[in-house]
């Protein structure tokens, strides 16, 4: 590692097939600071964001 470099741990984002299971897992998190939703369906994204307990939804 070069001067000033530091080792970073990278964690992959999970991908869920069942939306209800995903919401249950997300809302069970002790931290829940931020969530990202990736979809081409804007309506579904807003509906989903209303069901998630998080500090920020992107």
C-alpha positions in Angstrom: 0.0 0.0 0.0 1.2 3.5 -0.8 1.6 6.4 1.6 -1.8 7.4 3.0 -3.5 4.3 1.6 -5.7 2.2 3.8 -7.3 -1.2 3.5 -11.1 -1.1 3.0 -13.6 -3.9 3.4 -16.1 -4.0 0.5 -19.5 -5.5 1.1 -21.8 -6.4 -1.8 -25.4 -5.2 -1.7 -27.9 -8.0 -1.4 -30.5 -8.6 -4.2 -33.9 -9.9 -3.2 -36.4 -11.9 -5.2 -39.3 -11.6 -2.7 -40.1 -7.9 -1.9 -41.9 -8.8 1.4 -38.9 -10.8 2.7 -36.6 -7.9 1.7 -38.6 -5.4 3.6 -38.8 -7.6 6.7 -35.0 -8.1 6.6 -34.3 -4.4 6.0 -36.7 -3.2 8.8 -35.2 -5.7 11.2 -31.8 -4.0 10.9 -30.5 -2.5 14.1 -29.0 0.5 12.2 -31.1 1.2 9.0 -29.3 4.4 8.1 -29.7 4.3 4.3 -31.4 2.3 1.7 -31.1 2.4 -2.1 -33.9 1.3 -4.5 -33.1 0.5 -8.1 -36.1 0.1 -10.4 -37.5 1.4 -13.7 -40.9 1.6 -12.0 -41.2 4.9 -10.2 -44.6 4.1 -8.7 -43.2 0.9 -7.2 -40.2 2.7 -5.8 -42.4 5.2 -3.9 -44.6 2.4 -2.6 -41.6 0.5 -1.4 -40.0 3.5 0.2 -43.2 4.1 2.3 -42.8 0.5 3.7 -39.1 0.9 4.7 -38.0 2.2 8.1 -34.8 3.9 7.4 -33.1 7.3 7.9 -32.8 7.8 4.1 -34.1 6.1 1.0 -32.4 6.8 -2.3 
